[in-house]
């Protein structure tokens, strides 16, 4: 086997390189932690429809896994809150939505199917943006109650963009 530089690589060396690459990818496939993203989320898949998301009230950080354009999943830590029987996730920034989007937001704009990991369990969801001003105002209050935004961010609160995460089969 020849590389593009014309160097010969024997079959054994190629297998070793592939094995090393597989180990690296497996190592990178770890769960996200704080600001460090990950790849595949692991956990027990919940197939029963969730009708009461209030169990998330005491859980501050959850994880989302989205599909990327480059075929590997992207997972990261996010915040979520229940309101009115539905579950919502959010992102924040200091500019306009398009310039401040997180990777996961760009991914769900392309493909709204995602997975959430909450308390070690996986939920398949469809993620859709919340656009109704009244609902956004209610979600602002709900998130402020759950996460104490002034304590977290100080006096300069960022803009928030909310998404409904509806469980799917």
C-alpha positions, -999 to +999 in steps of 0.1 A: +000+000+000+013+035-009+004+068+008-001+100-012+035+109-005+046+076-022+057+060+011+050+022+014+029+010+043+026-027+048-007-044+058+004-049+094+012-012+099-021-002+083-040-025+107-021-009+136-029+026+124-066+017+121-065+002+156-049+033+170-074+055+153-103+033+166-089+037+202-086+075+198-122+077+184-135+055+213-117+077+238-132+108+222-166+091+224-168+100+260-197+118+276-196+156+276-186+172+309-191+209+318-179+228+287-161+198+271-183+183+243-185+146+236-198+122+209-222+094+217-243+095+248-248+063+267-276+053+291-307+033+293-331+042+265-366+052+278-392+039+254-423+046+276-439+080+268-431+105+295-462+124+306-447+141+336-414+159+332-413+174+367-387+148+377-363+172+359-370+200+384-341+189+406-317+182+378-296+212+367-275+198+338-287+175+311-270+164+279-280+166+243-267+145+214-273+159+179-264+147+144-237+166+126-229+172+089-197+152+093-215+120+105-202+118+141-227+129+168-221+160+188-231+160+225-229+188+250-242+199+284-273+221+284-300+232+308-336+221+307-369+228+324-404+214+325-433+238+320-469+230+314-463+193+309-437+199+282-399+198+284-378+227+271-341+231+265-323+264+260-293+282+247-280+317+255-257+343+240-251+380+239-258+387+202-284+379+176-295+342+173-277+335+140-244+348+151-245+333+186-258+298+179-242+268+196-231+238+176-261+218+188-285+245+177-270+245+142-273+207+142-310+206+152-318+233+126-306+207+100-320+177+117-344+182+147-341+146+159-318+144+190-313+124+222-313+138+257-296+122+286-313+130+319-302+114+351-285+085+332-314+078+309-318+085+272-348+101+256-353+104+218-367+138+211-376+162+183-364+197+190-383+227+177-377+264+184-402+283+206-413+315+187-444+326+206-435+357+226-459+349+255-444+314+259-409+328+257-417+353+285-431+324+306-400+303+299-378+333+310-395+332+343-394+294+346-356+293+339-350+322+362-368+304+390-349+271+384-314+285+377-314+319+395-301+338+365-289+369+383-268+347+407-254+328+377-248+357+352-249+389+373-267+420+361-260+414+324-284+386+315-278+370+281-304+364+255-321+331+257-335+309+229-358+281+239-367+248+222-394+223+229-380+188+232-409+165+223-404+128+230-406+106+199-406+068+193 
